[in-house]
């Protein structure tokens, strides 16, 4: 079973996506802001991180930068999940270090395909 850290501040989005991923056989550990996401990823060593970009305390862009700068978490794939769908938002997410990018509302089949690529 693959361990996923889902960093999402919106309770409805967090609940909906985590339940769908659990039904697909993933272990999902949740965090509600970027700072908690970094701490959770460092402690849990997940196989993959799903990171919202608009987060309180520490935004997703900075959280991704810090995760990728740390030897403890730099190899964990990060897929940015965001309602920010402009090309510049995508470029900014990749510049921060994310491994892939997906927009909200989440198309579960498309997201699962991206996740499987990194979980091979």
N, C-alpha and C positions, 0 to 999 in steps of 0.2 A: 504494500500500500504506500503510495507516494504522499509525503507530507507537504502541505501547502500553507504558507502564511498569507492570509488575506488582510490587507491593510485598507480599511474603508471606514469613513466616519459616519456615513449615512446608515442608520440602523436597518431601514427597510432593504436597501441594496445589499448590505452585509448578510442579513438573514436569508434573503432570496437566493443569492449566489452561493452562500455556504451550504444551504440545504440541497441545492442542485448538484454541487460538487460532491457532497457526501453520498448522495444517491448514485453517483458515478464511481464511487469506490475510493475517493480521496479522504485523507485525514486533513481536516481544515482547522487551523489555529488562527484566531482573529486578533487584530489590533485596530485601535480606533484613531490613531494619529501617527505621524511619521516617526516621532521619537519612540513610541511604543513599538512601532513596526521594526525599527532597528534593534531594539532590545530583544524583541521576540525572535527575530531572525538569528541574532547572535547566540541566544540561548538554545533555540530549538534546532538550528541547522537544517532548515527545510530543503526539500528538493527543488522548490520553485517559490517565488514571491509574486503575488498579484498586488500591485500598488496603485491606489487612487493617487491622483496628482494634487487635487485641491483638498488638502488636509489641514486640520488645526495643529497648533503647537509647532510642528515642523512640516513644511509642505513636501509632497512626494518627490519633486525634483531634487531637493536637497537631501532627502532621505536616501534616494537612489545614489546620489554622488557619494554620500558617506558609506553606504553599503559596498559600493564598488571600490572605494579607497581602502577598505579594511581587508587585510589578508584573511581574516576569519570568515568573511562573507562575500568576497569579490567574485568567487566562482559560482555563486547561486544565481541562476537566471531570474531576471525580473521582467515581468510583463506589466507595462503601464496600462491602467484602465482609467479612462477619463471621458467626460462629456466634452472636453476641449477637442474639437475635431478639425481644427484648422491645420494646414500643412505646417505652419510655423510652430504649432503646439507639438506636433509629431517630431519635428526637427529638434525642438528644445528638449523633449523627452529622451531622444537618442543621444543628444549632446551630454545629458546628465548621466548617461550610461545604461539606460534600459536596453534589454535584449530584444524586446518586441513591444508592440503598441496595439491597443484595441480600444474601440470607442464604446461608450454607453449610449443607449441601452445595450447590454451585452447580448450578442448572438452566441448562445452556449455552444453550438456545434463548431462555429468558427474559432471560439476561444479554446475549446478542447483540442482542436487540431493544432493550434499554436503550442498549447501546453505539451501535447504528445511529442512534438518536435524536440523540445528541450528535455523531456523526460526519458528519451531513448537510452 
